[in-house]
Amino acid sequence: MIGFRPVPVRRSIAFLLAAALSVSASGSLAQTSAPSGAFSLELNRLDGVGGDCRVTLVEKNGTSAAFAALKLDLVVFDAEGIVAKRVGVDAGPLKAGRTVVKTFDLKGIACDGVGRLLINDVLGCEAEGIAADACLDLVEPRSRVAAPFDK
């Protein structure tokens, strides 16, 4: 039989308190170093170009972090709510506090056929002090056109 040596109660309590304090301290450090603000992504225009639809996005990085890369998985729905297309869109790089305009074309889709755009997921995110899985939470979609833009 393997012997069991009990740990003195005082030492156990001291160890648990030290562990709890270190978790608390590391949690508060993570909170203070996390960037504040949001990454605003505005669907600003939909313009017909031939048989395609050109999408204009206004991106405003209202966070304190620079995004070296931000790639979004966008899903386009038609007027009846049926998925019409899925595209990967590069929204980065973007420095902290900057605003830029980006465009991309939806090949084979007329603008009057766009019923809604959805940020389905983040395909890639590289930003100072932001975990990749937290990037989607920072993105705030808005729309100035008839088609809703959400996540």
N, C-alpha and C positions, 0 to 999 in steps of 0.2 A: 504494500500500500504506500502511495506517495504521501509524504507528510505535508501538512498545511500549516503555515506559520501566519497567524493573524497579524495584521498591521495595526499598530497602536492607533486608537481612535483620534487622538489629537493630530497625528501626522496625516491621517486620512482627511480630516476636516480642513486642515491647512492646505493640503493638495487640491481639494475640490474648490476651495475659495480662490486660490491662485489661478486655477483653470478658468473659473467663472469670470474673474476679473480680466484675464487676458482675452477671452472671447468678447467680453463687453468692450474692451479697449479697441480690439481689432474691428469690431462692428462699427464703432463710432468713427474710427479712422476712415473706413470705407465710405461712410455716409458723407463725411466732410470733403473727401477727395472726388466724389462723384460729381460730374458736371451738372450744372443747373440749366434750366431752360429746355427748349425743344428744338427739333429739326423740323421746321415748317415746310411742307411740300404742297404747293398750290397748283392745281390743274387750272391753268390760266386761259388757254385757247385750244380749240380744235379747228384746224383749217384743212379744207380739201385741197389736195395736190394730186391732180390726175384722178385716179381711182382710189388713192390712199388717203389716210387721215394723218395729218401732222399734229402731234401733241406738243404743246408748249407748257413746260413746268417752270415755276418760279420757286427756287429753293433758298430758304433762309436758315442758316445755321445759328440759332439763338442759344446754343450751348457754349460752354467754355472750352470745348474740346475741338481739335481739328480732326476732320475725317479724311484719312488717307485714301479710303475706299468705302463705298456704300453701294451695293448692288441689290436691287429690289426685284422681286418676283411679282409682276403685275398681271392681273387677269382682266380681260376686257369682256364685258357682257353686252349682248345686243339689247334692243328695246324690249324684248320679251323675257329677258333675264337668262338667256341661254349663253353659255360660255362660247365666245367667238374666237378668242385668241389669248395666248399666254406669252408674255415677253419678259426678258431680263433687261432691266434698265440700270445703267450706271448713273447714280446720283452723286457720286464723289469724283474727285476729291473736293473738299470744301473746308476752308479755314474757319476757325471760330469767329463768329460775328459777321460773316460774309453772306452776301446774297448773290446768286447767279441765276441765269436763265438757261435752260437746256431744252432741246427739242429732239424728237425721234418720230419716225414714221411707222404707222400701223399699215403694213403692206396688205393690200387686198380688202381693206375695210374702209367704207365711206364714212365720213364723220356723222352723218345722220343715222348710221347704223350702230353708233356707240351709245349704249344705254347707261352704262356704269363702269367705273374703273375701281378695282380692288387691289390694295397692297396685300397680297396673299402671304408673303413672307420676306425675310431678308436672306438673300443668297450669300452675301459676304459683307463683312463690316470690320473695318480697321480704324479705330479711333482711340485717342489717348485717354486712358483711364476708364474706358467703357468695355464691359464684357460683350462679346459678339451677340450673345443671346438677349442682351438688354437693348440693343439698337432699335428693334421694332417698337418698343415702348416709347422711345424718344421721338419717333416720327409722327407728326400731326398732319394728316391730309386735309385739304380744303379744296373747294371747287368754286370757280367763278363762271362756269358754264352750266348748261342745263343738266348735264350728266353728273350724277353724284360721284364722289371720290372718297373712299373710306378704307378702313382696314379691319 
